[in-house]
């Protein structure tokens, strides 16, 4: 099953009244169910930003954009964490010395 269908299943699960829309409260519950945290105010802001038809609710396509944005934020967070592993000298950049040190910690002694 492809990812789009998985997200559609999630959407339908949290669309409690079956109207094809997710309210900010339902979005908050959805995020909580997957282990995230989203305040009601944050959920309302997300719905306001992503709601394409102006009804104050997220349709499936709006929800898919939300999932995509959250995924991008996670990728950026992961990249920042990885960068910090290589940037060991506190200078805000990866130096040849810090790169060599990290690669040797990872078991690559060819450097």
C-alpha positions, 0 to 999 in steps of 0.5 A, spaced: 500 500 500 502 506 498 503 512 502 498 516 500 493 511 501 496 510 508 494 517 510 487 517 507 486 511 511 489 515 517 484 521 515 478 517 515 479 514 521 480 521 525 474 524 521 470 522 526 463 524 523 465 522 516 464 529 513 470 528 509 473 534 513 478 534 519 477 539 525 482 542 529 480 538 535 481 532 530 487 534 527 490 535 534 488 527 536 491 525 530 498 528 531 497 525 539 495 518 536 502 518 532 506 520 538 506 528 537 504 534 541 500 539 538 496 544 542 489 546 540 491 553 538 497 550 534 492 545 530 487 551 529 493 555 526 495 549 522 488 548 519 487 556 518 494 556 514 492 549 510 484 550 509 483 551 501 476 552 501 475 557 507 471 552 511 475 552 517 476 544 516 481 540 513 479 536 507 483 530 505 488 534 500 489 539 505 491 534 510 496 531 505 499 538 505 500 538 513 503 531 513 508 533 507 510 539 511 511 535 518 515 531 514 519 536 511 520 539 518 522 532 521 527 532 515 530 539 517 530 537 524 534 530 523 539 534 518 541 539 524 542 533 529 546 530 524 550 536 522 551 537 530 555 531 530 560 533 525 561 540 527 565 539 534 569 545 534 563 550 536 565 554 530 558 553 526 561 549 520 564 542 519 572 542 518 576 537 515 579 536 522 572 535 525 569 530 519 576 526 520 574 525 527 567 523 526 569 518 520 574 515 525 568 514 530 564 511 525 570 506 523 572 509 517 580 509 518 582 511 511 582 518 512 
